[in-house]
Amino acid sequence: MGTIGLPELLIVLVIVLLVFGVGRITKIGSELGKGISAFRQGVREGQEDLKEEQKEA
């Protein structure tokens, strides 16, 4: 079993395009980006809360 190379990735990309279509893939990418941004913001807020709690203790 070898590594995944460029030809395999291109085949997967073509299959995904055929299954979902270009419009739907852009929507999925947009929603994924928003989700990642919200997750990062939540992690930052959690870290700030921990720092404040440590200062108070």
C-alpha positions in Angstrom: 0.0 0.0 0.0 1.6 3.2 -1.2 1.1 6.9 -0.5 -1.6 9.0 -2.0 -0.1 11.0 -4.9 -1.3 13.7 -7.3 -3.1 11.4 -9.7 -5.2 9.8 -6.9 -6.1 13.2 -5.5 -7.2 14.4 -8.9 -9.4 11.3 -9.3 -11.0 12.0 -5.9 -11.6 15.7 -6.8 -13.3 14.7 -10.1 -15.6 12.3 -8.2 -16.5 14.9 -5.6 -17.3 17.4 -8.3 -19.5 14.9 -10.1 -21.4 14.0 -6.9 -21.9 17.4 -5.3 -21.5 19.9 -8.2 -19.5 23.1 -8.2 -22.1 25.3 -6.6 -22.6 22.9 -3.7 -18.9 22.5 -3.1 -18.4 26.3 -2.8 -21.2 26.4 -0.2 -19.7 23.5 1.7 -16.3 25.2 1.7 -17.8 28.5 2.9 -19.7 26.8 5.8 -16.6 24.9 6.7 -14.5 28.1 6.8 -17.2 29.7 9.0 -17.2 26.7 11.3 -13.4 26.8 11.7 -13.4 30.5 12.4 -16.0 30.1 15.1 -14.1 27.2 16.6 -10.9 29.2 16.8 -12.7 32.2 18.3 -14.2 29.9 20.9 -10.8 28.4 21.8 -9.3 32.0 22.1 -12.2 33.0 24.4 -11.7 29.9 26.5 -8.0 30.6 26.9 -8.7 34.2 27.9 -11.2 32.9 30.5 -8.6 30.5 31.9 -6.0 33.2 32.2 -8.5 35.5 34.0 -9.4 32.7 36.4 -5.7 31.9 37.1 -5.0 35.6 37.8 -7.9 35.7 40.3 -6.7 32.6 42.1 
